[in-house]
Amino acid sequence: MPEGAPPVGHIGPNAILQVLPVLKQLGVEEVLDHANVRVPDGHSMVDQAEAARLHRQVRKDLPETADEIAALAGRNTGDYILKHRIPKLAQTLLKLSPPFLSAAILSRAIAANAWTFVGSGEFETLSPWQFRILKNPLIAGEESPEPLCVWHAAVFERLYQKLVHKKCRCIEATCAAQPGQDACMFVIYYRSRPF
């Protein structure tokens, strides 16, 4: 486990904190109570089971807007990372580099800090443009015909758009919640084509 990593079973507080303003904006804050989730202080990791309960409750209580909520919370998480976790000089250098180089550097940084957003799950970089999460705790035990990890995809997309190229898009190609799938696979598209 990387230096500074929390005990297994914990995840970064943004998995909860960035969902809350979106719920408030929509006037549906009761989802937090339904999920029985405490508001974290933002200074320490949180129990991944609490984050999973909140994400699951959003999908249950607000099925029509759950993806929109998760996407906005994911973009907000990406913005938080850009503001507080990646030095401005590093951001400038990534923006000035060719996309293939900045993607390679960014993907290594994401992998090095994966413990903050996968908890007890396992993160694999398949290429600078493809990631896989095995045993994703945010969807543990769930089944769905559609991918559920909109929050993760939105975080990756925001970081790639801001640091690699503004036309980058991220989709979850397969989700471990889907029948027959064992991993959540994320693909970054650049200029309308996958890498």
Secondary structure, DSSP 8 states (H G I E B T S, - for coil): --TT---TTEE-THHHHTTHHHHHHHT-THHHHHHT-----SSS-EEHHHHHHHHHHHHHH-TTTHHHHHHHHHHHHHHHHHHHTS-HHHHHHHHHS-HHHHHHHHHHHHHHTTHHHHTTSEEEEEETTEEEEES-GGGTT---SS---HHHHHHHHHHHHHHT-TT-EEEEEE-TTSTT--EEEEEEEETTEE-
